[in-house]
Amino acid sequence: MIKYNNKNFVCDLDLGMELIRGKWKAVILCHLNEGPKRFLELQRITCGVSQKVLNEKLKQLQDDGLINKKVYDEVPPKVEYELTEIGKDLFPALNHIQQWAKKHTKTID
């Protein structure tokens, strides 16, 4: 058993999947792999995510150390989100899953 954030996981894969589980986390990470994004830009390119859900997912990704929130000291306030080194290190695995899906989605029913 692996314990992380007061939760138990049966293996490292279970823990890793928890960090990207859900409809929006992997999508957000993929977009941030292209470079830093502001909140409204992320909301626009993720098509369909509500402001509330996007805020929640960004906070969870921050708490797990996969993204950084950079707040600029200016008026009006400017905030950008970007991948951390840990988030960048995760991206090749996400890319493999994406390539697997492209290859096999026509054969899976």
Secondary structure, DSSP 8 states (H G I E B T S, - for coil): -EEETTEEESSHHHHHHHHH-SSSHHHHHHHHTTS-EEHHHHHHHTSS--HHHHHHHHHHHHHTTSEEEEEESSSS-EEEEEE-HHHHHHHHHHHHHHHHHHHHTTT--
